[in-house]
Amino acid sequence: MGTDSHPRAFRNVVTVLLFILGVLLVAAGIAASIALHEVGHLLPAKLFKVRVTQYMVGFGKTLYSRRKGETEYGIKAIPLGGYVSMIGMYPPARDRDGGTGTVRRSSTGLFSQLAEDARSAAAEQLRPGDGNRVFYKLPVWKRIIIMLGGPFMNLVIGTVLVGVVLTGFGTAQPTATVSEVYKCVVPASQQAQTGQTDCLPSDPVAPATAAGIRPGDRIVSFDGRKVTDWYELTHWIRDAAGQKTPIVLERDGALVSTSITPIRTERPVLDEDNRPVLDAAGEPLTEQAGFVGMGPATELVPQPASAVLPAVRENLQGITAVVLDLPQRLADVAQAAFGSEPRDPDGPISVVGVGRIAGEISAMQEIPLQARLASLIGLVGSLNLALFVFNLIPLLPLDGGHVAGALWEGLRRRVARLFRRPDPGPVDIAKLLPLTYVVAVLLMGMGALLIYADIVKPVNIFG
């Protein structure tokens, strides 16, 4: 017992260390993504001569900062975001005669006071000579470029990382080698309804087991046809239900000839891409087809560069669907967190959930190191694509809210010119601060809910 416990204890320690390493690697990737997101705002702002007072990664207490030129660069204690501070984010209030340039202090009411406090703080940042370097005086198209610079950087990062995974590592493809052999056959509908995984006495023995097929065997031929593709083999098996069929295996370098009789049972209907076909209710369609009860080993097969953009597009479509359905998705998360419902593996998760998934991937020692590394890189890539989509939501304080404000200003000025009216001036973003605070509170509430759910009812991506 003592000799067996030492390897087990060592393996447990290695598993914990790998889990921590995975969390740290993805945390570093997230921090780098945040920093580059802010660089996406910083570079065009400086290109357009806006004075940038701060470039900060994180929130809260400043841990480190250094001033270079007119900008302070630093790292803060809470690494859950970042910001670039530019002068003139809030334009002065317009006077009654339509002019700008003063900060009125005679308004009453909480909301008005919030707006004037923001304008006063913005005015205090101005120095002599800053008149034409304020953000709100930029043309609309320049402001849009600055505000889209951050999300665009996330899109670039996500696309590059997806490209690295697809072309550098590849996607998992089934091989002709057997990785597992099932002991019995369970009808597809029964498995879906009851979740049965163990064999019952009434379940028939799987044909692969009866034929003596073992994990590690490579299928050389089936019914005299050379096997080069597992999916093709699957279709041959489905068509050979009830027929005793010769099969040749390679085992330990030697060829083994035997025969197998695929059992006719209920199996999911597959489309041309070998994915289950779903009915109107989202349930898999089934049909009677041949089945032998064995699964393939997989290997990473590098993909051509032409596969990158379609993969990014598919990822963005899935993320957009989640964002558009976010209220219902959050309701489902709450129901799972405070009830007995399982978490949706395709639903939203927090940084805690991302870290947990990263740790679990890293700790799975039965998966090749190359596949684990590809999964971690893909995780950071998908997160960047999610940040790209989420930041485009047209609500302040998100980047999409600033873009929406600039577009509205451009529309107002175009209409004014069309009807020869006075220039309406810049949109007073300060008036939207109450709504901004409401959105910020909602975002914090969403984050708290997701973090809680990821602790008490984490997403299980491995079944």
RAVEN-V445748 format. One record per residue. N is the residue number from 0. RES is the residue in one letter. PHI is phi in degrees with one decimal (999 if undefined). NEAR is the number of other C-alpha atoms within 12 Angstrom. D_CENTER is the distance of its C-alpha to the mean C-alpha in Angstrom with 1 decimal. Layout:
n res phi near d_center
N RES PHI NEAR D_CENTER
N RES PHI NEAR D_CENTER
This chain:
n res phi near d_center
0 M 999 7 44.4
1 G -64.2 8 44.3
2 T -68.3 9 43.5
3 D -73.6 10 40.6
4 S -72.4 11 39.1
5 H -65.6 12 38.7
6 P -60.4 13 36.3
7 R -66.3 14 34.3
8 A -64.7 14 34.2
9 F -62.7 14 33.2
10 R -64.0 18 30.4
11 N -64.6 17 29.1
12 V -63.7 15 29.4
13 V -61.0 18 27.5
14 T -61.1 22 24.7
15 V -64.0 22 24.4
16 L -63.8 20 24.5
17 L -66.1 26 21.8
18 F -60.1 27 19.6
19 I -62.7 23 20.4
20 L -61.0 25 19.9
21 G -61.5 34 16.3
22 V -61.9 30 15.5
23 L -65.8 23 17.4
24 L -63.0 29 15.9
25 V -70.9 38 12.3
26 A -61.1 30 14.0
27 A -63.9 21 15.8
28 G -64.3 32 12.9
29 I -66.6 39 11.5
30 A -60.6 28 15.1
31 A -64.1 27 15.6
32 S -65.1 39 12.7
33 I -62.5 36 14.4
34 A -60.3 34 17.7
35 L -71.0 32 17.0
36 H -57.6 40 15.7
37 E -69.5 38 19.0
38 V -60.9 34 20.8
39 G -61.4 33 19.7
40 H -83.4 38 21.7
41 L -64.5 37 24.5
42 L -62.1 26 25.6
43 P -66.2 30 26.3
44 A -61.7 38 27.9
45 K -69.5 30 30.2
46 L -61.2 20 30.9
47 F -92.1 25 32.1
48 K 68.4 24 34.2
49 V -75.3 36 32.6
50 R -78.0 35 33.5
51 V -101.8 38 30.5
52 T -86.6 31 31.7
53 Q -143.7 34 28.6
54 Y -126.9 39 25.4
55 M -126.7 40 23.8
56 V -106.0 35 20.7
57 G 104.5 31 20.3
58 F -131.9 21 22.5
59 G 90.0 18 25.8
60 K -68.7 15 28.5
61 T -76.3 21 28.7
62 L -89.1 17 28.8
63 Y -155.0 18 29.7
64 S -153.1 19 30.6
65 R -148.6 17 32.7
66 R -92.7 15 34.2
67 K -130.0 13 34.5
68 G 68.2 12 36.5
69 E -97.5 20 35.7
70 T -119.2 23 32.1
71 E -96.3 24 31.2
72 Y -106.4 29 28.3
73 G -160.0 29 27.0
74 I -123.9 28 24.6
75 K -110.6 24 24.6
76 A -72.3 18 24.4
77 I -105.1 16 21.2
78 P -83.5 27 18.2
79 L -113.9 26 15.8
80 G 161.9 29 16.2
81 G -176.4 35 19.1
82 Y -160.4 35 21.5
83 V -119.9 40 24.1
84 S -96.2 31 27.4
85 M -116.1 39 29.5
86 I -73.0 37 32.9
87 G 78.2 37 33.7
88 M -67.5 38 30.5
89 Y -114.2 39 32.8
90 P -71.8 36 35.9
91 P -62.1 38 39.3
92 A -68.2 34 40.5
93 R -77.9 24 42.7
94 D -72.5 16 46.4
95 R -63.1 10 48.4
96 D -85.3 11 49.8
97 G 94.6 16 46.3
98 G -83.9 17 46.1
99 T -128.5 23 43.6
100 G 122.7 24 43.9
101 T -119.2 20 44.9
102 V -112.1 27 43.1
103 R -73.9 23 44.9
104 R -124.6 19 45.5
105 S -104.9 12 47.4
106 S -73.6 15 44.7
107 T -119.5 13 44.6
108 G 101.5 12 41.9
109 L -62.6 13 38.7
110 F -64.1 19 36.4
111 S -64.2 23 38.8
112 Q -65.9 21 39.2
113 L -59.2 25 35.4
114 A -63.4 32 35.4
115 E -70.9 33 38.6
116 D -62.6 26 37.4
117 A -65.8 31 34.3
118 R -65.4 33 36.7
119 S -63.9 26 39.1
120 A -62.8 20 36.5
121 A -67.3 31 35.4
122 A -67.3 27 39.1
123 E -67.3 17 39.8
124 Q -78.3 26 37.5
125 L -74.5 28 39.6
126 R -122.2 17 42.2
127 P -55.4 11 45.0
128 G 92.3 11 43.9
129 D -87.5 22 40.4
130 G -53.6 21 41.4
131 N -101.5 19 39.7
132 R -112.2 27 36.7
133 V -84.7 34 35.1
134 F -62.3 41 31.8
135 Y -69.6 37 33.2
136 K -87.7 29 35.9
137 L -67.2 32 33.6
138 P -57.6 23 33.6
139 V -55.8 28 30.8
140 W -65.2 25 29.2
141 K -70.7 26 29.1
142 R -64.2 39 27.4
143 I -64.6 33 24.8
144 I -61.9 31 24.1
145 I -62.1 40 23.9
146 M -74.2 43 21.5
147 L -84.3 38 19.2
148 G -60.3 32 19.5
149 G -66.7 42 16.7
150 P -58.1 38 14.0
151 F -62.4 34 15.5
152 M -62.4 35 15.2
153 N -62.8 39 11.4
154 L -63.6 36 11.7
155 V -64.1 26 14.2
156 I -60.2 36 12.4
157 G -59.8 39 9.3
158 T -65.4 36 12.1
159 V -62.8 27 14.3
160 L -68.1 35 12.0
161 V -62.0 43 11.3
162 G -62.8 31 15.0
163 V -62.0 28 15.9
164 V -65.2 37 14.4
165 L -71.6 33 16.0
166 T -90.1 25 19.2
167 G -87.0 24 19.8
168 F -102.8 29 18.8
169 G 105.9 29 18.5
170 T -105.9 28 17.2
171 A -69.7 23 18.9
172 Q -121.7 21 22.0
173 P -68.3 24 24.7
174 T -107.1 27 28.0
175 A -84.7 32 31.5
176 T -93.9 31 31.6
177 V -82.0 30 31.6
178 S -102.9 22 29.3
179 E -149.4 22 30.5
180 V -125.2 28 33.4
181 Y -79.2 30 33.5
182 K -81.6 27 36.7
183 C -143.3 27 37.0
184 V -115.2 36 35.8
185 V -116.3 32 34.1
186 P -54.7 31 33.9
187 A -58.9 27 30.5
188 S -65.7 22 31.2
189 Q -65.0 18 32.7
190 Q -66.4 19 29.7
191 A -69.7 18 27.3
192 Q -78.4 13 29.7
193 T -104.9 12 30.7
194 G 69.1 14 28.0
195 Q -64.1 17 30.9
196 T -122.1 19 30.1
197 D -93.0 15 33.6
198 C -78.7 18 36.6
199 L -100.3 13 39.4
200 P -57.4 11 43.0
201 S -82.3 11 43.0
202 D -77.7 21 40.1
203 P -69.2 24 41.4
204 V -65.9 26 40.9
205 A -66.3 31 38.3
206 P -56.0 35 40.1
207 A -63.5 36 38.2
208 T -66.5 27 39.6
209 A -62.7 24 43.0
210 A -83.5 28 43.1
211 G 80.2 26 42.4
212 I -72.9 34 39.1
213 R -122.7 28 37.4
214 P -57.6 25 33.9
215 G 100.8 23 34.2
216 D -67.8 32 36.5
217 R -105.5 36 35.7
218 I -78.3 40 36.7
219 V -87.6 30 39.1
220 S -150.8 31 40.5
221 F -135.7 34 40.6
222 D 56.7 26 43.7
223 G 81.3 18 44.9
224 R -101.7 18 41.8
225 K -66.4 20 39.9
226 V -97.3 26 36.3
227 T -123.8 18 33.8
228 D -138.5 24 30.8
229 W -64.6 28 29.6
230 Y -63.7 23 28.6
231 E -63.9 22 32.1
232 L -60.7 35 33.6
233 T -59.0 31 31.8
234 H -67.4 26 33.5
235 W -63.5 28 36.8
236 I -63.9 38 36.6
237 R -61.3 29 35.8
238 D -81.6 27 38.8
239 A -105.6 26 41.1
240 A -56.8 26 41.2
241 G 78.9 20 44.4
242 Q -105.5 23 45.6
243 K -70.2 21 46.7
244 T -126.8 28 45.0
245 P -70.2 24 45.6
246 I -141.0 33 42.7
247 V -114.8 28 42.8
248 L -115.9 34 40.7
249 E -110.6 24 40.5
250 R -132.3 20 40.8
251 D 54.1 12 41.5
252 G 84.1 11 42.7
253 A -114.0 13 45.1
254 L -85.0 16 45.0
255 V -124.0 22 45.3
256 S -102.4 24 46.5
257 T -153.0 25 46.2
258 S -134.5 25 45.7
259 I -143.7 33 43.1
260 T -118.8 31 43.4
261 P -57.1 39 40.1
262 I -84.5 33 40.3
263 R -83.5 27 39.9
264 T -149.0 31 37.4
265 E -80.6 24 34.7
266 R -130.8 33 31.6
267 P -64.0 28 28.6
268 V -73.9 25 29.3
269 L -109.9 20 27.2
270 D -87.6 15 26.4
271 E -68.2 11 27.0
272 D -97.3 11 23.6
273 N 63.0 16 24.5
274 R -107.6 13 22.1
275 P -59.3 19 23.6
276 V -88.9 20 25.1
277 L -103.3 15 24.5
278 D -87.4 12 27.2
279 A -62.5 8 27.2
280 A -87.9 8 26.2
281 G 84.7 9 23.2
282 E -94.4 16 25.2
283 P -66.0 23 25.7
284 L -76.1 22 29.1
285 T -125.6 22 31.4
286 E -152.7 22 34.5
287 Q -81.0 23 37.2
288 A -152.6 27 36.5
289 G -72.2 34 37.3
290 F -152.2 41 35.4
291 V -116.7 46 36.2
292 G 84.6 38 33.6
293 M -147.8 37 32.0
294 G -120.4 31 28.5
295 P -89.6 28 27.6
296 A -77.1 25 26.5
297 T -118.6 23 23.6
298 E -143.8 20 23.4
299 L -79.6 26 21.1
300 V -117.5 20 22.4
301 P -56.3 23 21.5
302 Q -104.3 23 20.7
303 P -69.5 19 22.4
304 A -59.8 20 20.9
305 S -65.9 14 21.3
306 A -86.0 21 18.4
307 V -70.0 27 15.8
308 L -62.5 23 15.9
309 P -59.6 18 15.9
310 A -67.2 29 12.8
311 V -63.6 33 11.0
312 R -61.0 21 12.8
313 E -63.6 18 11.8
314 N -63.4 29 8.0
315 L -64.5 28 9.0
316 Q -63.1 18 11.4
317 G -65.0 21 9.3
318 I -65.7 28 7.2
319 T -61.3 24 10.7
320 A -61.0 21 12.3
321 V -65.8 25 10.5
322 V -64.3 26 11.5
323 L -65.5 19 14.9
324 D -106.4 17 15.4
325 L -59.6 22 14.2
326 P -56.5 18 17.8
327 Q -68.6 17 18.2
328 R -63.0 26 14.9
329 L -67.9 31 16.0
330 A -62.2 23 19.4
331 D -64.8 29 18.2
332 V -63.4 37 16.5
333 A -62.7 32 19.9
334 Q -63.0 20 21.9
335 A -71.7 27 20.2
336 A -67.8 27 20.5
337 F -106.1 20 24.1
338 G -133.7 15 25.2
339 S -106.9 14 25.2
340 E -70.7 17 22.5
341 P -74.8 24 19.7
342 R -74.7 32 16.0
343 D -78.3 27 14.0
344 P -63.8 23 11.6
345 D -98.5 21 9.5
346 G -86.0 35 10.0
347 P -71.0 40 8.6
348 I -136.5 41 8.9
349 S -95.3 31 10.3
350 V -65.0 33 10.6
351 V -64.6 30 13.2
352 G -64.8 35 11.1
353 V -62.3 38 8.7
354 G -63.4 34 12.2
355 R -65.8 35 13.8
356 I -62.3 37 11.6
357 A -59.9 39 12.2
358 G -64.0 31 15.8
359 E -65.3 32 16.3
360 I -62.9 38 15.1
361 S -64.0 36 17.4
362 A -83.9 30 20.2
363 M -80.9 27 20.5
364 Q -68.7 22 23.6
365 E -75.4 14 24.4
366 I -93.4 20 21.5
367 P -56.4 20 22.6
368 L -56.3 19 21.5
369 Q -60.2 24 20.4
370 A -68.7 30 17.9
371 R -66.2 32 16.6
372 L -63.2 32 16.2
373 A -61.6 34 14.4
374 S -65.3 36 11.9
375 L -66.1 40 11.4
376 I -64.1 37 11.2
377 G -62.5 38 8.7
378 L -63.8 37 6.5
379 V -65.8 41 7.3
380 G -62.8 39 7.1
381 S -64.0 39 3.6
382 L -62.8 41 3.6
383 N -65.4 41 6.7
384 L -65.1 40 6.2
385 A -65.7 38 4.9
386 L -64.2 37 8.0
387 F -59.8 38 10.0
388 V -66.8 34 10.0
389 F -63.8 33 10.6
390 N -70.7 34 13.2
391 L -85.8 31 15.0
392 I -58.9 25 16.1
393 P -78.6 23 19.9
394 L -133.3 26 20.7
395 L -71.7 32 22.0
396 P -92.7 31 21.1
397 L -70.5 31 17.9
398 D -58.3 36 18.5
399 G -61.5 30 18.7
400 G -67.3 28 21.6
401 H -66.8 36 23.5
402 V -64.0 33 23.1
403 A -61.5 28 24.4
404 G -63.1 33 27.3
405 A -65.6 36 28.2
406 L -64.1 25 28.2
407 W -63.5 24 30.3
408 E -62.3 29 32.7
409 G -61.7 26 33.0
410 L -65.6 21 33.8
411 R -61.3 23 36.4
412 R -69.9 23 38.1
413 R -66.0 19 38.3
414 V -64.1 16 39.9
415 A -62.3 16 42.3
416 R -66.0 15 43.4
417 L -61.9 12 43.8
418 F -100.4 11 46.1
419 R 55.5 12 47.6
420 R -101.5 14 46.6
421 P -61.7 16 46.1
422 D -61.2 22 42.8
423 P -71.3 25 40.7
424 G 79.6 32 39.2
425 P -69.1 35 35.7
426 V -67.5 32 33.6
427 D -82.5 28 34.2
428 I -60.8 36 30.6
429 A -59.8 36 32.4
430 K -66.5 27 33.5
431 L -91.7 25 29.9
432 L -57.6 27 29.4
433 P -56.7 23 30.1
434 L -65.2 21 27.4
435 T -60.2 25 25.1
436 Y -65.4 21 26.0
437 V -62.3 16 25.4
438 V -62.7 21 21.8
439 A -62.7 18 21.3
440 V -64.9 16 22.8
441 L -63.6 19 20.6
442 L -64.8 24 17.4
443 M -66.2 16 18.9
444 G -63.8 17 19.9
445 M -61.9 24 16.4
446 G -62.6 24 15.2
447 A -64.1 23 18.3
448 L -62.4 32 17.8
449 L -66.2 35 14.3
450 I -63.3 28 15.7
451 Y -60.2 24 18.7
452 A -63.6 35 17.1
453 D -70.5 33 15.0
454 I -89.6 25 18.5
455 V -89.0 22 20.7
456 K -142.8 29 18.7
457 P -67.1 33 15.6
458 V -69.2 34 13.3
459 N -106.8 23 15.1
460 I -89.5 19 13.1
461 F -109.3 10 16.4
462 G 79.8 10 18.6
